[in-house]
Amino acid sequence: MLADELIVAKQELLSKGFLDVELDPTIDLFQEIERLKKEKNAVLLAHYYQEPDIQDVADYIGDSLGLAQQAEKTKADMIVFAGVHFMAETAKILNPGKKVVIPDLKAGCSLSDSCPPPLFKKFKEQHPDHVVVSYINCSAGIKALSDVICTSSNAKYIVESFPKDQPIIFAPDKNLGAYINKVTGRNMLLWNGACMVHEIFSREKITKLKIRHPNAKLIAHPECEDPILRIADYIGSTTGLLKFTQTDTSQEYIVATETGILHQMMKASPLKTFIPAPPDNSCACNDCPHMKRNTLEKIYLCMEHELPEITMDEELRIAARKPIERMLEISKQAGL
């Protein structure tokens, strides 16, 4: 009975996100993860911002749009999501009959946290003539309050799918919303939310870096603040930034987004130089602390025990699914 009690206790800890347990150092985690994929018919989806080892063992690596598309069409019995909580939630919304697990329940999102559903609901009620376009980096509660979801890859197309005279609330990212307003000529009402990683870049430090690297192009994610976007040579989604570096003729790039994408950039263009944009603090990095909570060890434990599992109220899931499906349909029509 003692062994059974230990297993139950461990599962309870796993379900709460306490996955920092010691493993046998001789275990080949790459081999074990591949074994578990086959045994459990599991698929490992990873965001570009994950550490390189996780990207290398993943079945699919992508940005929010690509991950949502993969989650929608997977035939796996279990989805292991190496990303943050709202991404795993999205997979569950699209796959109610599949088991969705995440390596660490504490892998949250500062942008998602900046838009609590009860407050947003009151905000929405104050503007009854507006439709709501929400960036996918939000909770299921916000998705359920939205008319359509977007990602940085398709936000322009989603917004332009509405008549120009249609008032729009854009949530939760004010920087992405402001950028979309600028490129579409709209005047959307913006919720005051932002991503902690994309708001720390220093224009002054980037300018000094560009002086030291005069041939380097600054490429930036549209979640960055406007002063950074105004000096960028190219603005695009995570996937857009990666594709740009593959097709552009320059040999040096200053990259203003989370550093995880540099792994794929270097793999795709090994002869080019990629420089992380410097943040406005004493840290030499610009990593998302939530994304980086995931590790190979946690992925192995999560797959072995099938915990922590993402569960959701069915009424909430159905309400949140509708705007995601609308996004996927518009994206398909736009050829994205």
C-alpha positions as CSV (number, residue, x, y, z in Angstrom):
1,M,0.0,0.0,0.0
2,L,2.9,2.4,0.7
3,A,4.0,2.3,-2.9
4,D,0.5,3.0,-4.1
5,E,0.2,5.9,-1.7
6,L,3.5,7.3,-3.0
7,I,2.3,7.1,-6.6
8,V,-1.0,9.0,-5.6
9,A,1.0,11.6,-3.8
10,K,3.3,12.1,-6.7
11,Q,0.4,12.4,-9.1
12,E,-1.2,15.1,-6.9
13,L,2.1,17.1,-7.0
14,L,2.3,16.6,-10.8
15,S,-1.3,17.8,-11.2
16,K,-0.4,21.0,-9.4
17,G,2.6,21.7,-11.5
18,F,5.3,20.6,-9.0
19,L,7.4,18.8,-11.5
20,D,10.9,19.7,-10.2
21,V,11.8,16.2,-9.1
22,E,15.2,14.5,-9.5
23,L,15.6,11.9,-12.3
24,D,18.2,9.3,-12.9
25,P,20.9,11.3,-14.6
26,T,21.7,8.3,-16.9
27,I,18.2,8.4,-18.5
28,D,18.3,9.4,-22.2
29,L,15.4,11.9,-22.2
30,F,15.3,12.2,-26.0
31,Q,15.0,8.4,-26.4
32,E,12.5,8.1,-23.6
33,I,10.3,10.9,-24.9
34,E,10.3,9.3,-28.4
35,R,9.3,6.0,-26.8
36,L,6.4,7.5,-24.9
37,K,5.2,9.2,-28.1
38,K,4.9,5.9,-29.8
39,E,3.5,4.0,-26.7
40,K,0.8,6.6,-26.0
41,N,0.2,7.9,-29.5
42,A,1.2,11.3,-28.3
43,V,2.2,14.4,-30.3
44,L,4.6,17.0,-28.8
45,L,3.8,20.5,-30.0
46,A,6.3,23.2,-29.1
47,H,6.4,27.0,-29.5
48,Y,9.4,28.7,-31.1
49,Y,10.2,30.2,-27.7
50,Q,11.0,26.9,-26.0
51,E,14.6,25.9,-25.2
52,P,16.5,24.3,-28.2
53,D,16.4,20.7,-26.8
54,I,12.6,20.9,-26.6
55,Q,12.4,22.3,-30.1
56,D,14.6,19.5,-31.4
57,V,12.5,16.7,-29.9
58,A,9.1,18.2,-30.8
59,D,6.9,16.8,-33.6
60,Y,5.9,20.3,-34.6
61,I,7.4,23.7,-33.8
62,G,5.5,26.9,-34.6
63,D,3.9,30.1,-33.6
64,S,0.4,30.5,-32.1
65,L,-1.4,30.2,-35.5
66,G,0.6,27.1,-36.6
67,L,0.1,25.4,-33.2
68,A,-3.6,26.0,-33.3
69,Q,-3.8,24.6,-36.8
70,Q,-1.8,21.5,-35.8
71,A,-3.9,21.0,-32.6
72,E,-7.1,21.1,-34.7
73,K,-6.0,18.4,-37.2
74,T,-3.9,16.0,-35.0
75,K,-4.9,12.3,-34.9
76,A,-2.9,11.7,-31.7
77,D,-4.7,10.5,-28.5
78,M,-2.7,12.8,-26.3
79,I,-1.4,16.3,-27.0
80,V,1.7,17.4,-25.0
81,F,2.0,21.1,-25.2
82,A,5.4,22.7,-24.6
83,G,4.3,26.3,-24.4
84,V,2.3,28.3,-22.0
85,H,-1.1,27.7,-20.4
86,F,-3.3,29.5,-22.9
87,M,-1.8,27.5,-25.7
88,A,-2.6,24.2,-24.1
89,E,-6.1,25.6,-23.3
90,T,-6.6,26.3,-27.0
91,A,-5.6,22.7,-27.9
92,K,-8.2,21.4,-25.4
93,I,-10.9,23.8,-26.8
94,L,-10.3,22.3,-30.2
95,N,-10.0,18.7,-29.0
96,P,-12.5,17.9,-26.2
97,G,-12.1,14.2,-26.7
98,K,-8.3,14.1,-26.4
99,K,-6.1,14.3,-23.4
100,V,-4.1,17.6,-23.3
101,V,-1.2,17.9,-20.9
102,I,1.3,20.6,-20.2
103,P,4.7,20.1,-18.6
104,D,4.2,22.9,-16.0
105,L,0.9,24.4,-15.0
106,K,2.7,27.5,-13.7
107,A,3.8,28.3,-17.3
108,G,1.5,31.3,-17.6
109,C,1.5,34.5,-19.7
110,S,1.9,38.1,-18.6
111,L,-0.2,39.3,-21.5
112,S,-3.0,36.8,-20.8
113,D,-2.9,37.8,-17.1
114,S,-3.2,41.5,-18.0
115,C,-6.8,40.9,-19.2
116,P,-9.0,39.3,-16.5
117,P,-12.4,38.1,-17.9
118,P,-14.6,39.8,-15.3
119,L,-13.0,43.2,-16.0
120,F,-13.1,42.7,-19.7
121,K,-16.7,41.7,-19.6
122,K,-17.6,45.0,-18.0
123,F,-15.5,46.9,-20.5
124,K,-17.2,45.1,-23.4
125,E,-20.6,45.9,-22.0
126,Q,-19.8,49.6,-22.1
127,H,-19.3,49.3,-25.9
128,P,-22.3,47.2,-27.1
129,D,-21.9,48.3,-30.7
130,H,-18.3,46.9,-30.9
131,V,-17.2,43.5,-32.1
132,V,-14.3,41.9,-30.2
133,V,-11.2,40.7,-31.9
134,S,-8.9,39.1,-29.3
135,Y,-5.3,38.1,-29.8
136,I,-4.9,34.3,-29.1
137,N,-2.6,35.1,-26.2
138,C,-5.5,35.2,-23.8
139,S,-7.5,32.9,-21.5
140,A,-10.4,30.7,-22.5
141,G,-12.6,33.2,-20.6
142,I,-11.5,36.1,-22.9
143,K,-11.9,33.9,-26.0
144,A,-15.5,33.1,-24.9
145,L,-16.2,36.9,-24.8
146,S,-14.8,37.4,-28.3
147,D,-16.2,37.4,-31.8
148,V,-13.1,36.2,-33.4
149,I,-9.5,35.3,-32.4
150,C,-6.4,36.4,-34.2
151,T,-2.6,35.8,-34.1
152,S,0.2,38.1,-35.1
153,S,0.3,36.2,-38.4
154,N,-3.3,36.8,-39.4
155,A,-4.4,39.9,-37.3
156,K,-4.4,42.2,-40.3
157,Y,-6.6,39.8,-42.3
158,I,-8.9,39.2,-39.4
159,V,-9.5,42.9,-38.8
160,E,-9.9,43.7,-42.5
161,S,-12.6,40.9,-42.7
162,F,-14.9,43.4,-40.9
163,P,-16.4,46.5,-42.7
164,K,-14.4,49.6,-42.2
165,D,-17.3,51.3,-40.3
166,Q,-17.6,48.4,-37.8
167,P,-16.3,49.5,-34.4
168,I,-13.9,47.0,-32.9
169,I,-12.4,46.3,-29.5
170,F,-9.0,44.7,-29.8
171,A,-7.7,42.8,-26.8
172,P,-5.5,42.2,-24.9
173,D,-2.3,43.5,-26.5
174,K,-2.2,47.3,-27.0
175,N,1.0,47.2,-29.0
176,L,-0.2,44.7,-31.5
177,G,-3.5,46.5,-31.7
178,A,-1.8,49.9,-32.3
179,Y,0.3,48.3,-35.1
180,I,-2.7,46.8,-36.7
181,N,-4.5,50.2,-36.5
182,K,-1.5,51.7,-38.3
183,V,-1.3,49.2,-41.1
184,T,-5.1,49.0,-41.7
185,G,-6.1,52.6,-41.1
186,R,-8.6,51.5,-38.4
187,N,-9.2,53.1,-35.0
188,M,-9.9,50.1,-32.9
189,L,-10.5,50.5,-29.2
190,L,-7.5,48.9,-27.4
191,W,-7.4,47.0,-24.1
192,N,-4.4,48.1,-22.1
193,G,-2.4,44.9,-22.0
194,A,1.1,44.0,-23.0
195,C,3.7,41.2,-23.1
196,M,6.5,41.6,-20.5
197,V,9.1,40.3,-22.9
198,H,8.3,42.5,-25.9
199,E,8.1,45.7,-23.7
200,I,11.6,45.5,-22.3
201,F,13.6,46.3,-25.5
202,S,15.6,49.5,-25.3
203,R,15.6,51.8,-28.3
204,E,18.7,53.5,-27.1
205,K,20.6,50.2,-26.7
206,I,19.4,48.9,-30.1
207,T,20.5,52.2,-31.8
208,K,24.0,51.8,-30.2
209,L,24.0,48.1,-31.4
210,K,23.1,49.2,-34.9
211,I,26.1,51.6,-34.9
212,R,28.4,48.7,-34.0
213,H,26.7,46.5,-36.7
214,P,25.9,48.9,-39.5
215,N,24.9,46.1,-41.9
216,A,22.5,44.4,-39.5
217,K,18.8,44.7,-40.1
218,L,16.5,45.1,-37.1
219,I,13.6,42.7,-37.3
220,A,10.8,43.0,-34.7
221,H,7.6,41.3,-33.5
222,P,4.5,43.6,-33.6
223,E,4.1,43.1,-29.8
224,C,7.0,45.5,-29.4
225,E,6.4,49.1,-28.5
226,D,6.0,51.7,-31.2
227,P,9.5,53.3,-30.8
228,I,11.1,49.9,-31.6
229,L,8.7,49.2,-34.5
230,R,9.4,52.7,-36.0
231,I,13.1,51.9,-36.5
232,A,12.6,48.2,-37.5
233,D,13.6,47.1,-41.0
234,Y,11.0,44.3,-40.9
235,I,8.0,43.7,-38.7
236,G,6.4,40.3,-38.6
237,S,5.0,37.4,-36.6
238,T,7.5,34.8,-35.1
239,T,7.1,32.7,-38.3
240,G,7.3,35.8,-40.4
241,L,10.6,36.8,-38.8
242,L,12.0,33.3,-39.4
243,K,10.9,33.3,-43.1
244,F,12.3,36.8,-43.6
245,T,15.8,35.8,-42.4
246,Q,15.7,32.8,-44.8
247,T,14.8,34.8,-47.9
248,D,16.5,38.2,-47.2
249,T,20.0,38.8,-48.6
250,S,21.4,40.4,-45.4
251,Q,23.9,38.5,-43.3
252,E,23.2,40.1,-39.9
253,Y,20.0,40.6,-37.9
254,I,19.2,42.2,-34.6
255,V,16.1,40.2,-33.4
256,A,13.6,42.0,-31.2
257,T,11.5,39.1,-29.9
258,E,11.9,36.2,-27.5
259,T,15.4,34.6,-27.9
260,G,14.0,31.0,-28.5
261,I,13.4,31.7,-32.2
262,L,17.1,32.3,-32.7
263,H,17.6,28.5,-32.6
264,Q,15.5,27.9,-35.7
265,M,17.0,31.0,-37.4
266,M,20.6,29.6,-36.9
267,K,19.5,26.1,-38.0
268,A,18.0,27.5,-41.2
269,S,20.7,30.0,-41.9
270,P,23.9,28.8,-40.3
271,L,26.2,31.3,-42.1
272,K,24.2,34.3,-40.9
273,T,24.6,36.2,-37.7
274,F,21.7,36.7,-35.3
275,I,21.9,39.2,-32.4
276,P,19.3,39.3,-29.6
277,A,18.0,42.9,-29.2
278,P,19.1,44.2,-25.9
279,P,16.5,44.8,-23.1
280,D,16.2,47.9,-21.0
281,N,17.5,46.2,-17.8
282,S,20.7,44.7,-16.4
283,C,19.9,41.3,-17.8
284,A,21.7,40.2,-20.9
285,C,18.8,38.2,-22.2
286,N,15.1,38.6,-23.2
287,D,13.7,35.2,-22.4
288,C,10.1,34.6,-21.4
289,P,10.3,33.2,-17.9
290,H,7.0,31.4,-18.4
291,M,8.0,29.7,-21.6
292,K,11.3,28.7,-20.1
293,R,9.6,26.8,-17.1
294,N,9.3,23.9,-19.5
295,T,12.2,21.5,-19.6
296,L,13.0,18.1,-21.1
297,E,12.7,16.5,-17.6
298,K,9.2,18.0,-17.1
299,I,8.1,16.9,-20.6
300,Y,9.2,13.3,-19.8
301,L,7.4,13.3,-16.4
302,C,4.3,14.9,-17.9
303,M,4.2,12.2,-20.7
304,E,4.9,9.3,-18.3
305,H,2.2,10.3,-15.8
306,E,-0.1,12.1,-18.2
307,L,-0.3,15.0,-15.8
308,P,-0.9,17.9,-15.3
309,E,-3.9,17.6,-17.6
310,I,-5.9,20.6,-19.0
311,T,-9.6,20.3,-18.1
312,M,-12.3,22.8,-18.9
313,D,-16.0,23.5,-18.3
314,E,-17.8,22.3,-21.4
315,E,-20.0,25.4,-21.7
316,L,-16.9,27.6,-21.5
317,R,-15.1,25.4,-24.1
318,I,-18.0,25.6,-26.6
319,A,-18.2,29.4,-26.2
320,A,-14.4,29.8,-26.6
321,R,-14.3,27.5,-29.7
322,K,-16.5,29.6,-31.9
323,P,-14.2,32.6,-32.3
324,I,-11.2,30.2,-32.8
325,E,-13.0,28.4,-35.6
326,R,-13.9,31.7,-37.2
327,M,-10.2,32.6,-37.1
328,L,-9.1,29.3,-38.7
329,E,-11.7,29.7,-41.4
330,I,-10.6,33.3,-42.3
331,S,-7.0,32.2,-42.2
332,K,-7.8,29.3,-44.6
333,Q,-9.6,31.7,-47.0
334,A,-6.6,34.0,-46.9
335,G,-4.2,31.2,-47.6
336,L,-2.4,31.4,-44.3
